[in-house]
């Protein structure tokens, strides 16, 4: 059964918030341990909680000190290279979403114009006074399809002229296209 989507808002109920903190903290430490073990990396966690006078550290204070020392020895540029705060993370998510939206709109537009093209082809003429934008997009789509056809025809011509060897005999492969199937014939060079 799928989990319901979590509402990421502050939990106002004290006991529920404390229980959530305890469970989430345990889950976070478990995940840190797993990623550290599985990937052979050094990781640490420092968790401040309003209920504890001392922060909780994982895996141990000396290991946390070692990881933090390595981090502090790096240049500021390297430190910040992959660092995200909530704002920059949200910006990244928004940019990705906008890019996906643009791709989806382009894909939908291409399908719409393809459908329009097939409508015109089935009727044999242009109808309903199409807009200049639709006609330009239709022209672009037709050009794209023609270029793809030309490219495929060139590849087929190259393949048909390619020498083949069968049972030690050299020849050229010719493709004879029928309605249901393709028959390959080999002409031997004499």
C-alpha positions as CSV (number, residue, x, y, z in Angstrom):
1,X,0.0,0.0,0.0
2,X,1.4,3.4,-1.0
3,X,2.1,6.0,1.7
4,X,0.0,9.2,1.6
5,X,1.9,12.3,0.8
6,X,3.5,14.0,3.8
7,X,2.4,17.6,4.6
8,X,5.7,19.3,5.4
9,X,4.6,21.8,8.0
10,X,5.6,22.5,11.5
11,X,3.9,20.0,14.0
12,X,2.2,22.1,16.6
13,X,1.3,19.1,18.9
14,X,4.3,18.8,21.3
15,X,4.1,15.0,22.0
16,X,3.5,14.3,18.3
17,X,6.5,16.5,17.3
18,X,8.8,14.8,19.9
19,X,7.7,11.3,18.7
20,X,8.3,12.4,15.0
21,X,11.7,13.8,15.9
22,X,12.7,10.6,17.7
23,X,11.6,8.4,14.8
24,X,13.1,10.7,12.1
25,X,16.4,11.1,13.9
26,X,16.7,7.3,14.2
27,X,15.8,6.9,10.5
28,X,18.3,9.6,9.5
29,X,21.1,7.9,11.5
30,X,20.2,4.5,10.0
31,X,20.4,6.0,6.5
32,X,23.7,7.7,7.2
33,X,25.1,4.4,8.5
34,X,23.9,2.6,5.4
35,X,25.3,5.0,2.9
36,X,28.6,5.2,4.7
37,X,28.9,1.4,4.7
38,X,27.6,0.7,1.2
39,X,29.5,3.5,-0.5
40,X,32.6,3.5,1.6
41,X,32.3,7.2,2.4
42,X,32.9,9.3,5.5
43,X,29.8,10.9,6.8
44,X,28.7,12.6,10.0
45,X,25.6,14.1,11.6
46,X,25.2,16.7,14.3
47,X,21.6,17.0,15.5
48,X,20.5,19.8,17.8
49,X,17.3,19.3,19.7
50,X,15.5,21.7,22.0
51,X,14.9,18.9,24.5
52,X,18.6,17.8,24.8
53,X,21.2,20.2,26.3
54,X,24.0,18.4,24.2
55,X,23.7,17.8,20.4
56,X,23.6,14.2,19.3
57,X,26.5,13.3,17.0
58,X,27.0,10.3,14.7
59,X,29.1,8.1,14.5
60,X,31.2,9.5,17.3
61,X,32.7,12.8,18.4
62,X,36.3,12.0,17.2
63,X,35.0,10.8,13.8
64,X,32.8,13.9,13.4
65,X,35.8,16.1,14.2
66,X,37.8,14.3,11.5
67,X,35.1,14.7,8.9
68,X,34.6,18.4,9.8
69,X,38.4,19.0,9.7
70,X,38.6,17.6,6.2
71,X,35.7,19.8,5.2
72,X,37.3,22.9,6.7
73,X,40.6,22.2,5.0
74,X,38.9,22.5,1.6
75,X,38.7,25.8,-0.2
76,X,35.5,27.8,0.2
77,X,34.7,27.2,-3.5
78,X,35.0,23.4,-3.1
79,X,33.0,23.5,0.2
80,X,30.1,25.3,-1.5
81,X,30.2,23.4,-4.8
82,X,27.5,20.8,-4.0
83,X,26.1,22.5,-0.9
84,X,22.4,23.3,-1.1
85,X,20.2,25.3,1.2
86,X,16.4,25.0,1.0
87,X,16.2,28.1,-1.3
88,X,18.8,26.8,-3.8
89,X,17.2,23.3,-3.7
90,X,13.8,24.8,-4.5
91,X,15.3,26.8,-7.3
92,X,16.8,23.7,-8.8
93,X,13.5,21.8,-8.5
94,X,11.6,24.8,-10.2
95,X,14.1,25.0,-13.0
96,X,13.8,21.2,-13.7
97,X,10.1,21.5,-13.5
98,X,10.1,24.4,-16.0
99,X,12.4,22.4,-18.4
100,X,10.0,19.4,-18.2
101,X,7.1,21.7,-18.9
102,X,8.7,23.1,-22.0
103,X,9.6,19.6,-23.2
104,X,6.1,18.4,-22.6
105,X,4.6,21.5,-24.4
106,X,6.8,20.9,-27.4
107,X,5.9,17.3,-27.5
108,X,2.2,18.1,-27.2
109,X,2.5,20.7,-30.0
110,X,4.3,18.3,-32.2
111,X,1.5,15.7,-31.7
112,X,-1.1,18.3,-32.3
113,X,0.5,19.4,-35.6
114,X,1.1,15.8,-36.6
115,X,-2.6,15.1,-36.0
116,X,-3.5,18.2,-38.1
117,X,-1.2,17.0,-40.9
118,X,-2.9,13.7,-41.0
119,X,-6.3,15.4,-41.0
120,X,-5.3,17.5,-44.0
121,X,-3.8,14.4,-45.8
122,X,-7.0,12.4,-45.3
123,X,-9.2,15.1,-46.7
124,X,-6.7,16.1,-49.4
125,X,-6.8,19.8,-48.7
126,X,-6.3,22.4,-45.9
127,X,-9.5,23.4,-44.2
128,X,-10.8,25.6,-41.3
129,X,-8.6,28.6,-42.2
130,X,-5.5,27.5,-40.1
131,X,-3.5,30.2,-38.4
132,X,-0.1,31.3,-39.7
133,X,1.5,29.7,-36.6
134,X,-0.2,26.4,-37.4
135,X,0.9,26.6,-41.0
136,X,4.5,27.5,-40.0
137,X,4.6,24.6,-37.5
138,X,3.1,22.3,-40.1
139,X,5.7,23.3,-42.7
140,X,8.5,22.7,-40.1
141,X,7.1,19.2,-39.3
142,X,6.8,18.3,-42.9
143,X,10.5,19.4,-43.5
144,X,11.6,17.4,-40.5
145,X,9.8,14.3,-41.8
146,X,11.2,14.8,-45.3
147,X,14.7,15.1,-43.9
148,X,14.2,11.9,-41.9
149,X,13.0,10.1,-45.0
150,X,16.0,11.3,-47.0
151,X,18.3,10.2,-44.3
152,X,16.7,6.7,-44.1
153,X,16.8,6.4,-47.9
154,X,20.5,7.2,-47.9
155,X,21.2,4.6,-45.2
156,X,19.2,2.0,-47.2
157,X,21.1,2.8,-50.4
158,X,24.4,2.5,-48.6
159,X,23.3,-0.9,-47.1
160,X,22.2,-2.2,-50.4
161,X,25.6,-1.4,-52.0
162,X,27.5,-3.0,-49.1
163,X,29.4,-6.1,-50.1
164,X,28.3,-9.3,-48.3
165,X,29.9,-12.6,-47.8
166,X,27.9,-15.9,-47.7
167,X,29.6,-19.3,-47.7
168,X,32.9,-17.7,-48.8
169,X,31.3,-16.1,-51.9
170,X,31.4,-12.4,-52.4
171,X,28.3,-10.5,-53.7
172,X,26.1,-7.5,-53.1
173,X,22.9,-7.6,-51.1
174,X,19.8,-6.2,-52.7
175,X,16.5,-5.7,-50.8
176,X,13.4,-6.4,-52.7
177,X,10.4,-4.8,-50.9
178,X,7.1,-6.6,-51.2
179,X,3.8,-5.8,-49.5
180,X,4.2,-8.2,-46.6
181,X,7.9,-9.0,-46.3
182,X,11.4,-8.2,-47.5
183,X,13.2,-10.8,-49.6
184,X,17.0,-10.7,-49.5
185,X,18.8,-11.9,-52.6
186,X,22.5,-12.3,-53.2
187,X,24.0,-11.8,-56.6
188,X,27.4,-13.4,-57.0
189,X,30.1,-11.5,-58.7
190,X,31.7,-13.5,-61.5
